[in-house]
Amino acid sequence: MFITGGRILTMAGQEYENGTIQIENGKIIAVREGAIGDMPAGKEKKVLDVQGAWIMPGLIEAHCHMGITEEKKGTEGDDCNENVEPSTPYLRAIDAINSMDAAFDDAVRAGITSAMIGPGSSNVVGGQFAFVKTRGRCIDDLIVKAPAAMKVAFGENPKVNYAGMGKSPVTRMAIAAILREELFKAFQYKRQKENGGENFEEDFRMEPWLPVLNGEIPLKAHVHRVDDIFTAIRIAKEYGLSMTLDHCSEGHLIADRLAEEGFPAIVGPDLSSRSKIEVQNMAFKTVGVLNGAGVKTAITTDHPVSLIQSLPLCAGLAVKAGLPHEEGLKAITIHPAQICGVADRVGSLEVGKDADIAIFDGDPMEISTRTLYTIIDGRVVYDASEDGAENQESQVQ
């Protein structure tokens, strides 16, 4: 398959004003300036001529609850929080994500080809996130990385949830203490397993911590306020763990310090209302301030807090508030790929990566821009010219 005739923004440092991408077996095998050129003998030619459109890596949502908090299904479709005990590291998002949720189709229509999905923030430890593609019926077939992160939460959400139950945590001190105790036990378990030999008995509740302790996946920290951000950093440093700062709503107030600390930020959902005290300083300028200070940043809708299809619009509003234009595009492509640990497969248009591609009739951060095609693993899964047809997953002839 060839995609040709458009402006290619690779998000890897190169742009081609009238370029061509060649795809084979779901992977990118060439990205270059110019027309298609000669085809090898005996090969069937499948060509998509996009005539001046913007060709970009598929967009990436770095933090959401799509398919785990389903649309239009109320309590029956809400599997986001097991809010009966404060620490549940053994929960796996893949066991609750319904890829038939309408939000997946909305994502594809917006050019979003992959997403980081996991539990909510009612618990101090919520469970394991998964990084998945956005089109398919069986979640097992969509997995890029699982587990991809371990969700932890600070501040208002765990406090409010457990205060109503009359049990800990009801203070920020208790949230931090519960997480420290979990990590302390996890490190003890790790040492015992390493020294236990053949007679060691594995613990189902402790095993999920090992990828975190071994540096294979990060903590995914729900933090809004400055004090919660610093508590998360304090604990991550105490135990030598990698971590992402999710939401980071007051990050612009401490941008230089966060740059020194070196943890990346996934900012949002700035399109939603300031519905609770800890988001009172939420603003679209946060991304630009953090980025300017040297913090690697991605943008999130936190779907369903704000809708998944608003992701490119959120990037545009961040640009309007001061984020450089190219950094706005990176914040929904290569930066989330790097932050989520999957940049070897997605996030930029480079040889060897998955052929996940979004094609727009202009700048995707402009509200009137239309998605023309969405391509996942080399297959056209959305074609605007066939919008409304029963089967849109057709190959280009």
N, C-alpha and C positions, 0 to 999 in steps of 0.2 A: 504494500500500500504506500502511496505517495501523497503527501499534503504539500501543495505548492501554490505560489502566487500571492502569498500574504507576507505581512511584516512579522518576523519571528523574534520574540523576546524570550531568550533562553533562560533568563534569570541566573545565568552562570558567567555573565560578563560580556557576552556577545549578542549583537542584534543584526538581523539580516533584513534589509528593506524589501527584498523580493526573493524569498528563500524557499527551500524545499526540505522537507523531512521525509526520510525513508524509514519504513517500519517493517519488521519481519518477526513473526512468531510472538507478537505482543511487546516487542522491544524496539527501541530506537537504534537504528544501525548507521544513520547518517543525518547530519544537520549542516546545511551549507547554503551559501548565496547562489542564486541563479535558478534556472529551469531544471526540469527533471534530467535531461540528458538521455544517453542511450541506456536501454534496458538489456540485461543479460538475455541471451537467446533462450527461448523456451519458457520464459517467465510470463505469467499473466499479469497484466498491468491494471492496478486499481488506483485510480487517481481522484483526489479531492482538490479541485481548483477553487480557492477561496477568494480570489480577486481583491486583494488589498486589505483583507481582514486582519485582525490581530490574532496571532497564533502564540499561545502561552502554555506553560505547564498547567495541568489541572489544578484548580484552587484547592487549598487545604484548610479545613477547620481544625484548630489545635486543641479545642476543649468544648465538648458538648455532651448532651444526653439524648441525642437523636435515636429513636427506636427503643430506648430504655424508659423514657417518659414519652409515651406515644400520644400523638394528636388525636383528638375526637373520641378518646376512649375512657377518660376519667380515671377513677381509681383502678378499674380493671386493667388498664393499660399502663399503670404507673409502677415501675419496678426499680425506681431510682435509688431509694434509700431503705435499707433494712434497719429502721430506726427503733430498735428495741434493746440493743446493746451498743456501747460506744466504740468498740473495736471489732471490726470484721474484715481482717486482711485476706481471708480465704475466699471472699466472694469474687466471682469472675464476671465481668461485664458481658462476655460472649454468651453467657447462659440466660441473659435477659434482653439482648438486643433483637428487636423484631425488624428485620430488613424490609418487611412489607409495609412499615410505617410510611405514611404519605410524605413525611419529611425527606425520605431518601430520594423520592422522585423530584421534590423541590430542589434538593441539592444538585442533582444531575442537571436539571434545567438551568441552574445558575452557574454551571461550569465547575462545580465542586466535585472532585473525583475521589477524595479520601477524607477521613475524619478520625479524630481521636475521641473515643466514646467511653464513658464509664459512669460509676456511681456518683451520686450527689454529695452534699456536704453536711448532712445531718449528723454523721458520725465523726469522731476524731480520726478513726481509720475506716475508710469506706470500702476498700477493695481494689481490684485490679482493672485498670483501663486497658482497652484494646485499640489498635490503629487498624482501620479497615477501609476497603474500597466502598463506594456508595451505590453500586448496582449489582444485584444478584439476589436470589431467593434464600440461599443457604448461607448463614453467617460464616460457617467454617470455610467456605470458598472465598470469602472476602478478606480474610485476615492477612494483613501485612506483618504485624507484630503483636503477639499476645503471650504473656502480659507485656504491656508497653510502659506502664507506670503504676505506682501505688498511691492511691488517693488518700490524702490527709487533710484535715480541715481545722481552722482556727477561728476564734471570734464568735460572732453572733449566732450562727446557725447551730452548732452543737450546744451552746449555752441555752438557747431558747428551747430546743428540742428536749433536752434532758431536765431542764428546770420544771417543765410541765409534768414530768414523771416522778419528781421528788427524789431523783438520784443523780449522782455525779456523772458528768461535769456540769456545774452551774456557774463556774468562774473560769476565767482565762488561765489561772494557775492550775486548775484541775485538768484542763485540756492539755497543757504542756506536760503535766506530770503523767497523765495516762499514756501519752505518746512516748515519753522517755522510758516508762516502764516497759512498754511493748518492745521498744528497740533494745533495751537492756536484756530482756528475756530472749530476744531474737539472736543477739550476739552470743549469749550463753549457749543457745541451741546450736548455733553454727560451730562453735568450738567443740561442743560435745559430739557433733556429727563427724567433724574432721578427725577426732581422736577415738571415736567409738568403735571403729572396725566393723566386722560383720555382724556383731550382736546389737548394733545400734538400732533402736526402734524409732522410726520417723514419726513426726507429729504433724498431722494435717493442718493445724492452725498455725504452725511455725514455718512450714516449708515455703509459703508464698513470700516470706521476707528475704529468702536467700538471694534472689536476683537483685534486690535492692542493696543488700549488704555487700554483694560481690561487684557492685558498680555496673550491672548490666542494664538496669532501668532506674529512673529517678523517682524520688518522692514527687507527687503532684500536689502542691500545697495551695489550698483555698485560702487566700489572704486578701483582705481589702485594706484595712487600716495600717498605719505606720507601725504601731506597736505589735500587731500580729505578724507583719512582714519580718520584723526584727526577731521575734520569738522563733519563727520558722527557720530563719537563717542561723540563729544561735544553736538550735537543736541539730540542724543538718551539719554544722561545723563540729559540734561535740562528737558526733558519730561518724564524721568523714563521709557524708553521703552527698550524691548529686541531687539536684532539686530544681523544679520549675516553680516560679511564682505566678500562680494563676489568679487572674483578675487584677491584682496589684493596683487597686483603684487610687491609692494615695502615693503611688510610686513617683509621681512627678515632684512630690515634696521632698524626696530624699534621693533624687536621681544620681547625683555624684557618688553618694555612699553605696548605692546599689551597683554602680559600675565597678567600684572597688571590690565588692564582694564577689562579683562574677557569675551570679545566677541569672539565667534568662527569664524574661517575663512574657506571659500570655495575657494580653490586656483586653478587658471588656467584661460584661456586655454594655458598652457605653450608649447603645441605642435604647436601652430600657430606662425606666424611671428610677429616681433615687428613692426606692421603696423602703429602705431601712437605714438606720443611723450610720452603719459602717460604710455606706456608699455615698455619704453626703458630699464628698469632694470628687466624685466620679466626673470625668470630663474627657472629651475626645483629644484634648491636647496632651494627655498622659503619654501616649505612644510616641509622639514627636519629641517630647522632653527626654524620655528615657533613651530613645534612639540617638538623640543628639549627645547624650552623656556617654554613649558607648555601650549601652545595655542591648543585647540581642532581643528583639521584640517580635511577637506575633500578635495577631488580632483574633478575638473570638466573639461569636454571637452568644455563646453559652446556651444554644438552643435547648429548650423552648423558651428561655427567658427573653430572648429576641429571636426572630425567625432565621433559620439557617440560610435562606436565600438572600438575606440582607448582608452577608459577609463582605462582598465587594463594595457595597454601599458604605459599610462601616469603615473600610479602608479609605474610601473617598472622603468621608467626613474627617478622618484623622489627618489626611493630606490638607484639607481645608483649614484645619486647626494648627498646621505647622509642620507636619511630617513631610519630608521630601518625597516627590512623586514616585521615584524609583523605589524608595524604601517602603512606600505604601504597597506597591506590587510585591515586593519581597516579603512583606508581613503576612501575605496570604498565599505564599508559594514556598520559596526556598527556606525562609526563616522557620516556619512551623515544621518543615521537614527535618531541619537540623535539630530543632529543639525536641522534637518527638523521637529522634534517633532513627529516622528512616530515609535520610538524604541519599543513601546509596541506591534507593529505588525510585523516589519521587521528588518533586519540588523544583526540578529544572529540566530543560530539554537538552540532554547530553547522551552521547552514544553509550549504550549498555543499560540505560534506565528504562523503567516501564513506560510504555507509550500511553501515558495518561496526559491528555491534551485538551485544552479548552480553546475554542475559536470564537471570537467576538467580532461584531461589526464596528467596534471602536474601543475606546478605553473602558475596561470593565468597571472602573470606579465611578463612571458617569451613570447617573440614574436612568437615562434613556437608552443606554447600550443594551443590545440584545445578544444573547448567546445563540450562535449559529449551529455549532456542533459541540458535543461533548464526547470524548473518546477515552475509553478505559481499557487498558491492556490491548490496544490496537483495534478495538471494536467500537464502531459508532453506536453509542447508546442513547444519544439524543440528536435529532436532526430537526431544526426549526421549520424546515420546509414540509415536514411530515407531522408537525405538531397536531395532536388530536387523533392521529392514526392509532389503530389498535396495537400495532407492533412497530415500535420505533427502533428496535435493536437490529437494524439491517446493515449489511455491509455495503460500502460504496462500490458501485460497479464502474 
